[in-house]
Amino acid sequence: MVEGNINEDQFFVILGSDAIKTLPLWKKPKRILELAKIILADRNCEVSPLLMNDLSRICDIAERIIFLQSKMLDISSSEIRTKVLHGRSIEGLVPNKVHEFILDSKIYN
């Protein structure tokens, strides 16, 4: 069952705790937080009180972040990009269709 108003669309940005550290440096972070909620996936990196303070200057962050607690794979998009750029295999790090798309489209070259 869906709680709340089902006529409203909501947008979410899924970030690891490593990526959220750069959110204040993104283009128009306040606008991003106005349009979407952040789903924060913990990768065993603590979100520091200083970071939360920086984020709260952008907007009322308590209303905008949903903390996801689940077992996470130790894979990052930065690692995948680096491997592709250096010609190393990303097999097993992404689904086969994503692997094919990355290689065919040359998005990281």
N, C-alpha and C positions, 0 to 999 in steps of 0.2 A: 504494500500500500504506500502511496506517495503522500507525504504530509505537506501541508501548505497549499498555496495557490498553484494549481497545475497549469494555469493559463500563462504563467510567467516563464520566460526562458531565462536560464542562468548560464553564464559562461565561467569556465574554470581554467586556470593555468596550473599545471602540475610541475612542481619544482622540487629538486632535491635541496637539502639544507646547504649544500655547497653553492648552488646556483642562486638561492635567495639572497646570499650575501652581496651580490652585485645588483640587486633590484633597484636600490636608490640611484644607481648610475645609468639605468636604462633611460631611453627616451620616453618622456612623459609617464613616469611611474605612477603618479597620482591618477592619471586618466586610466591606466591599466587597472588599478585597484578600484576605480569607480565602476568599471565595466565588468570586472571578473573577480571571483574569489580565488585565492591561492590555496591549492592543496599541497601541503608541505610534507614530502616524503622524507623521513629521517634516514640518512645514510651513515648513522653513527657519528655524525658531526653535530655537536651541540649548537643550537642557535643561541648566541650570546645575548645577555641583557642589553649590551651596547647596540647590537644590531636591531633588536626589537625596539629600542629607543629611537634609532634612526628611522626605522620603518614607521613608527607611530607619529613621527613628524610629518610624514606624507599624508596619512589619514588615520582614522580610528582602526588600527590594524586588528584589534581583537575581534571585530566583526567580519574581517576579510580573510582570515587564515583558518583553514581546517587542517588539523594535524592528522596525518595518516600514519598509523602504527601497524606495520606489517613487516614480514621478513623481506628484505630488499636484496636484490642481486647487486654485487659490487661491480657495476658497469656504468660508465658515464658516457655521455655524448661526446665529451672532449676526448676521451680515450678512443672512441670509434673514429672520430675525425682524424686524430693523429695517426692511427694505424693505417687508415686509407691513404693519407698523404704520403706515408712512408712505404706504401706498397705491401703492408703486412695484412694478413688475413683477419677478417672480422667474423668468420664463420663461427656460429655458436653464440655470438654476442647479440645478434639481431635475428628476427625470423627470416626465412629464405627469401620471401618476396621483398622485404626491406633491403636485404643484402643485394639482390638483383637490381632493385631500383637505384641504390646508391652507386653501384658500379656502372650501370647503363647510363644514368643521367650525369655522371661525373660531377655531382654537386659539391664534392670536397676537393676537386682538382682545380 
